[in-house]
Amino acid sequence: MLAKYTIAGVAGSVLLASIAFAQSPTATTDKMKADAASDSSATSSPFQGNWRASKMVGLNVYNDNNESVGSINDMLTDKSGSIKAVVIGVGGFLGVGEHLVAVPFDKVKFVSESVASASAASSPTTTGAANTMPAKANPWYPDHAVYNATKDELKAMPEFKYTTN
């Protein structure tokens, strides 16, 4: 019985794939892609140069020695929308056992270039330092954040807790 369902699933997948591969692009779709590319470059967004807050949550945080110390979990704003603090998650595994600390926004530096590992040039193995390949900078969000503290210093800070008061 299972064999019948498996064969029917594979046959259906092959039929759908063959239909998709049989289609050829038309001149209309190529022209539409070219028009879309020219329109996006011609009409510049008035928000060009601003970063997307949704993409900043999850950014890795490094210290001045390029050691990973945590990641951004949240950003706290005042009622006017100005970001006042950055909540950094330190330690833990997949969010379990993570220590949250809130640091002032003006103490966090956002960097668009990739992290350059000091140990990558001297040895093939890394010990906690970031080792990333150069990537093209994205204009809508930074590559990482920098906060000058070690993991131990961040873990020693008072834990940030979300209150309902």
N, C-alpha and C positions, 0 to 999 in steps of 0.2 A: 504494500500500500504506500509506504514511504517512497519507494522507488518511482511510483507513478507520479507523485507530487513533485519530486525532484526533477524528473524528466520534463514534466509540463512546465516547471519554472524555468529551466534552462532553455527550452524551446521558445517560450514567450520572450525571454531576454534576448535571444538571438534574433527573433523577428523584429523586436523594437530597435535593436542596435542596427540592423541592416537598413531599416527605414531611415534612421538618423544619418547613417553614412551615405545613403543614396542621394540625399539632398545636396545641391550645389549652391554656393553663395551667388546671389544675384547682384547686379550692378547697383540696384536700389539700396541694398544693405551696405555695400561698400561706400556709396555716396553719403548715406546717413551717418556712418561712422566718421567720415572725413568732415562732414558739416558739424557734428558734435564736437570734434576735436578743435575745429577753428572757432566755434562759438565759445567753448570754455576758456580759450586763451584770449579771446577778444573781450569778453565781459568779465572783468575782474571783480571778485567779491569785495564788498566794503569791509569784510571781516578778515581779509588776507593778513596773515601775520599773527592771528590769534590762535590759541591752542584749544583743543576740545577737551573739556574736563573729563568726559567719559573715558578718554584714552589715557589720561594721566593716572587714573586709579589702576593699580597693578604695576606701575613702573618700578623697576629695581632702584634701590637707594644704595649708594656707595659712599664711603668716606673719602677724605683727601688722598688716602693711600691706595685708592682703587679696590678696596676690600668691600665685598657685598655685606651690608649690614641689615637689610630688610627690604620691604616693599611698601608702596603707598596703598593703604586700605581705604582711605576716605579723605575728603577735604571738607573742612568746616567753614561755613560762611556766616556773615552777620545778616541781619534782615534786609540790608540793601544789596546783598549778593557778593560783597567783597570777601575773598577768601582770607580767613584769619589764621587757620591752623591746618597742618597736615598730619593725619593719623598714620603712623608707620607701624607695621607689623614686624616684630623681631622674633626670630627663632620659631620653633614649632615645625610641624610637618603637615602640609596641606591645610593649614589653618588651625590644626589641633595643637593646643599648648602654646599658641602664639601670644606674645606679650605686646599689647598695643600701647603706644605712647603718642601724645599729641605734642607737636613742636610748632613754634611760630612759623608762619608761612614765609616771612622775610628772612629766616635763617636757612631755608632750603634753596639751593641753587639748581636750576634746571638746565641741562646741557643737551644740545642737539647732536653733537658728534658722539660716535661710539666710544665706549670705554677702552682705553689703551692699557693693556696689561704690562706692568713693569717686568714681571717674571716670564712673560711669553718669549721675550727675545733671548733670555739667558738659558732657559730650560724648557723642554717639551711638556713638563707637568706643571700644573698650577696648584697652589695650596690656598684656596679661598679667594684669590684675586680673580677678577673677571678676565675672561679671554674670549673676546668676540671678534668676528671678522668685520672689516669695514663695510658699512652699509650706507645706502643713500639716505640722507636726512629727510624726514617727512615734515612738510611745512605745517601740519595740523597737530603735531604733538612732539614733545622732546624724546630723546633716546633714553635718558635716565635722569635721576635726581642725585644731588650730592648734599649730604649733611655730615658735618665734621664731628663724628663720634664713633667709637667702637661699638661692637655688639654688646659687650659687657656694660659699657656706659649707658646704652639705651635700655638694657634690661634692668639697670639699677634705678632708672627714672620711675616716677610714680605711674602706675598703670592707668590708662585712659579707659573709662567705662561710660557707655551710653546710659544716661539716666532718663527716667520718665517724668521727673519733676519739672 
